[in-house]
């Protein structure tokens, strides 16, 4: 279920920004997240700085950038591959800021992940997506920063975390949307049900269902068992997006995607094992 929610989310977000201005769509998504999680909103002593930074980064800046990237893109399968940079970025940040040590297998994984995305640039079908890919890479970096912040919130309820993410996301993305998309924001009440349903799928399915399922699994099973299972999500994204939008998957994209996924798999599995041993 978790992999399906995450894998299909790229279709939902692309459909959202096809019918709603991208910043406004991001604002509506965070409104839904906050509305569901609001009862869990509470002050967490000693954790508020981290919660605020996480909310601004993950709830605000991430959705500003990722929605813009999908609004620009035509071949979203390439973006699904590019979004996998978040895993090696998180590992690099852990080494730089947390003093984590990595051995050569994960270094190889980082190199493969980066090489796989670089290969996409040489594919005519994906080369047109360079601006969107650049924004996706930036969003992946923001996500990686958020993942490091979230690691400092062990013991805090998942619903409380997402209540703060939703609140700060509403404020950050909402202010940006009011500034850059005032007409779209003023006509939210006129939106048809179908675009709103896509936004709701992202908010409820991907954000709460997917991440909630991940938290539920990690509370009951070893991280080394759970984390590698998430590798199915980007594969689902690539092929379902290509089928739904009728965009090509070329040999170069398959090679680049295989390299990126191999690198992500190495980093994910080795990191999970290292965390389990710790």
C-alpha positions as CSV (number, residue, x, y, z in Angstrom):
1,X,0.0,0.0,0.0
2,X,2.8,2.4,0.9
3,X,4.6,1.8,-2.3
4,X,1.5,2.3,-4.3
5,X,0.6,5.5,-2.6
6,X,4.1,6.9,-3.2
7,X,4.5,5.4,-6.7
8,X,1.1,6.8,-7.9
9,X,1.6,10.2,-6.3
10,X,3.6,11.6,-9.2
11,X,0.5,11.2,-11.4
12,X,-1.7,12.9,-8.8
13,X,0.7,15.9,-8.4
14,X,1.1,16.3,-12.1
15,X,-2.6,16.2,-12.6
16,X,-3.0,18.7,-9.8
17,X,-0.6,21.2,-11.3
18,X,-2.2,20.7,-14.7
19,X,-5.5,22.0,-13.4
20,X,-4.5,24.2,-10.5
21,X,-1.6,26.8,-10.4
22,X,1.4,24.9,-8.8
23,X,1.8,27.0,-5.7
24,X,-2.0,27.0,-5.0
25,X,-2.1,23.2,-5.4
26,X,0.7,22.9,-2.9
27,X,-1.1,25.2,-0.5
28,X,-4.3,23.1,-0.8
29,X,-2.4,19.9,-0.1
30,X,-0.9,21.3,3.1
31,X,-4.4,22.6,4.2
32,X,-5.7,19.0,4.0
33,X,-2.7,17.6,5.9
34,X,-3.1,20.2,8.6
35,X,-6.9,19.7,8.8
36,X,-6.5,16.0,9.4
37,X,-3.5,16.3,11.9
38,X,-4.6,19.5,13.7
39,X,-6.0,17.6,16.7
40,X,-2.4,16.3,17.3
41,X,-0.8,19.8,17.2
42,X,0.9,20.5,20.5
43,X,4.1,22.2,21.8
44,X,6.9,19.7,22.2
45,X,9.4,21.0,24.8
46,X,12.9,21.2,23.5
47,X,11.9,20.2,20.0
48,X,10.2,23.3,18.7
49,X,13.2,24.7,16.8
50,X,13.6,21.5,15.0
51,X,9.9,21.1,14.3
52,X,9.8,24.7,12.9
53,X,12.8,24.1,10.7
54,X,11.3,20.8,9.5
55,X,8.0,22.4,8.8
56,X,9.5,25.3,6.8
57,X,11.8,23.0,4.8
58,X,9.6,19.9,4.2
59,X,6.2,21.5,4.4
60,X,7.0,24.7,2.7
61,X,10.1,24.9,0.5
62,X,10.0,21.3,-0.7
63,X,6.4,21.7,-2.1
64,X,7.2,25.1,-3.7
65,X,10.1,23.5,-5.7
66,X,8.6,20.1,-6.5
67,X,5.3,21.5,-7.7
68,X,7.1,24.0,-10.0
69,X,9.2,21.2,-11.4
70,X,6.2,19.0,-12.2
71,X,4.4,22.0,-13.7
72,X,7.4,22.5,-16.1
73,X,7.8,18.9,-17.0
74,X,6.2,16.9,-19.8
75,X,8.1,13.6,-19.3
76,X,7.5,13.0,-15.5
77,X,9.1,9.6,-15.7
78,X,12.5,11.3,-15.9
79,X,11.6,13.3,-12.8
80,X,10.7,10.1,-10.9
81,X,14.2,9.0,-11.6
82,X,15.7,12.3,-10.6
83,X,13.8,12.4,-7.3
84,X,15.9,9.4,-6.1
85,X,18.8,11.8,-5.4
86,X,17.3,12.5,-2.0
87,X,18.7,9.2,-0.7
88,X,22.4,9.9,-1.6
89,X,22.0,13.6,-0.6
90,X,20.8,12.6,2.8
91,X,23.8,10.2,3.3
92,X,26.2,13.0,2.2
93,X,24.7,15.5,4.6
94,X,24.9,12.9,7.4
95,X,28.6,12.5,6.7
96,X,29.2,16.3,6.6
97,X,27.1,17.4,9.5
98,X,26.6,14.4,11.7
99,X,30.0,12.9,11.4
100,X,28.7,9.6,10.1
101,X,31.2,7.2,8.5
102,X,30.6,5.3,5.3
103,X,32.5,2.6,3.6
104,X,33.1,2.0,-0.1
105,X,29.9,0.2,-1.0
106,X,27.8,3.3,-0.1
107,X,30.3,5.5,-1.8
108,X,29.8,3.4,-5.0
109,X,26.0,3.8,-4.4
110,X,26.3,7.6,-4.3
111,X,28.3,7.6,-7.5
112,X,25.9,5.3,-9.3
113,X,22.9,7.4,-8.2
114,X,24.4,10.7,-9.5
115,X,25.7,9.0,-12.7
116,X,22.2,7.6,-13.4
117,X,20.6,11.1,-13.3
118,X,23.5,12.6,-15.4
119,X,22.8,10.0,-18.1
120,X,19.3,11.3,-18.5
121,X,20.7,14.6,-19.8
122,X,22.0,12.8,-22.9
123,X,18.6,11.4,-23.8
124,X,16.7,13.6,-26.2
125,X,13.4,12.5,-24.6
126,X,14.6,13.7,-21.2
127,X,17.0,16.4,-22.1
128,X,14.1,18.8,-22.6
129,X,13.4,18.3,-18.9
130,X,16.7,19.8,-17.7
131,X,15.1,22.8,-15.9
132,X,12.5,20.5,-14.3
133,X,15.2,18.0,-13.4
134,X,17.3,20.7,-11.8
135,X,14.3,21.7,-9.7
136,X,13.7,18.1,-8.8
137,X,17.3,17.8,-7.7
138,X,16.9,20.9,-5.5
139,X,13.7,19.4,-4.1
140,X,15.6,16.2,-3.3
141,X,18.2,18.2,-1.5
142,X,15.6,20.0,0.6
143,X,14.0,16.6,1.3
144,X,17.4,15.3,2.5
145,X,17.8,18.2,4.9
146,X,14.3,17.5,6.2
147,X,15.2,13.8,6.7
148,X,18.1,14.8,8.9
149,X,15.9,17.1,10.9
150,X,13.3,14.4,11.3
151,X,15.9,12.1,12.7
152,X,16.2,14.5,15.7
153,X,12.5,14.0,16.5
154,X,12.5,10.4,17.6
155,X,9.8,9.9,20.2
156,X,7.6,12.6,18.8
157,X,4.2,11.5,17.5
158,X,4.0,11.2,13.7
159,X,0.7,13.1,13.6
160,X,2.2,15.9,15.7
161,X,5.1,16.2,13.3
162,X,2.8,16.3,10.3
163,X,0.5,18.8,12.1
164,X,3.5,21.2,12.3
165,X,4.6,20.4,8.7
166,X,1.0,21.1,7.5
167,X,0.8,24.4,9.5
168,X,4.1,25.7,8.3
169,X,3.5,24.4,4.8
170,X,0.2,26.4,4.7
171,X,1.9,29.5,5.8
172,X,5.0,29.3,3.6
173,X,3.3,28.0,0.4
174,X,0.2,30.1,1.0
175,X,2.1,33.3,1.3
176,X,4.1,32.5,-1.9
177,X,0.8,31.6,-3.7
178,X,-0.9,34.8,-2.6
179,X,2.1,36.8,-4.0
180,X,2.7,34.9,-7.3
181,X,-0.7,33.4,-8.0
182,X,-3.3,35.8,-6.5
183,X,-5.9,35.0,-9.2
184,X,-5.7,31.3,-8.5
185,X,-5.9,31.7,-4.8
186,X,-9.0,34.0,-5.1
187,X,-10.8,31.4,-7.2
188,X,-10.2,28.3,-5.0
189,X,-13.9,28.1,-4.2
190,X,-14.6,27.7,-8.0
191,X,-12.4,24.6,-8.4
192,X,-14.0,21.5,-9.8
193,X,-14.1,18.3,-7.7
194,X,-11.7,16.3,-10.0
195,X,-8.6,18.5,-9.4
196,X,-9.3,18.7,-5.7
197,X,-9.5,14.9,-5.6
198,X,-6.0,14.7,-7.0
199,X,-4.8,17.0,-4.3
200,X,-6.6,15.0,-1.7
201,X,-4.9,11.8,-2.9
202,X,-1.5,13.4,-2.5
203,X,-2.3,14.8,0.9
204,X,-4.1,11.7,2.4
205,X,-2.5,8.9,0.4
206,X,1.1,9.9,-0.1
207,X,1.7,12.2,2.9
208,X,-0.4,10.6,5.6
209,X,-1.0,7.1,4.3
210,X,2.5,6.5,2.8
211,X,4.5,8.1,5.6
212,X,2.1,6.9,8.2
213,X,2.5,3.3,7.0
214,X,6.2,3.7,7.0
215,X,6.2,4.9,10.7
216,X,3.8,2.0,11.6
217,X,6.1,-0.5,10.0
218,X,9.3,0.8,11.6
219,X,7.6,0.6,15.0
220,X,7.0,-3.1,14.5
221,X,9.8,-4.4,12.3
222,X,13.6,-3.9,11.9
223,X,14.7,-1.0,9.8
224,X,16.9,-3.3,7.7
225,X,13.8,-5.2,6.7
226,X,11.4,-2.3,6.0
227,X,13.6,0.3,4.3
228,X,14.7,-1.8,1.3
229,X,11.0,-2.5,0.5
230,X,10.4,1.1,-0.3
231,X,12.5,0.7,-3.5
232,X,9.4,-0.4,-5.3
233,X,7.9,3.1,-5.2
234,X,10.1,4.8,-7.8
235,X,9.8,1.8,-10.2
236,X,6.0,2.1,-9.9
237,X,6.3,5.9,-10.5
238,X,8.4,5.6,-13.7
239,X,6.3,3.0,-15.4
240,X,2.8,4.1,-14.3
241,X,3.6,7.7,-15.3
242,X,4.8,6.6,-18.7
243,X,1.6,4.6,-19.2
244,X,-0.7,7.3,-17.9
245,X,0.7,10.3,-19.7
246,X,1.8,8.3,-22.8
247,X,5.4,9.5,-22.6
248,X,8.3,7.3,-23.9
249,X,10.7,5.3,-21.8
250,X,13.8,5.1,-24.0
251,X,16.8,2.8,-23.7
252,X,18.9,5.7,-22.3
253,X,16.3,6.4,-19.7
254,X,16.3,2.7,-18.7
255,X,20.1,2.7,-18.4
256,X,20.1,5.9,-16.4
257,X,17.2,4.7,-14.2
258,X,18.9,1.4,-13.6
259,X,22.1,3.1,-12.6
260,X,20.2,5.4,-10.2
261,X,18.1,2.7,-8.7
262,X,21.1,0.4,-8.2
263,X,22.9,3.2,-6.4
264,X,19.9,4.0,-4.3
265,X,19.4,0.3,-3.5
266,X,23.0,0.0,-2.3
267,X,22.8,3.1,-0.1
268,X,19.4,2.2,1.3
269,X,20.2,-1.4,2.1
270,X,23.7,-0.7,3.5
271,X,22.3,2.2,5.5
272,X,19.5,0.1,6.9
273,X,22.0,-2.6,8.0
274,X,24.3,0.0,9.6
275,X,21.3,1.5,11.5
276,X,20.3,-2.0,12.6
277,X,23.8,-2.8,14.0
278,X,23.9,0.6,15.8
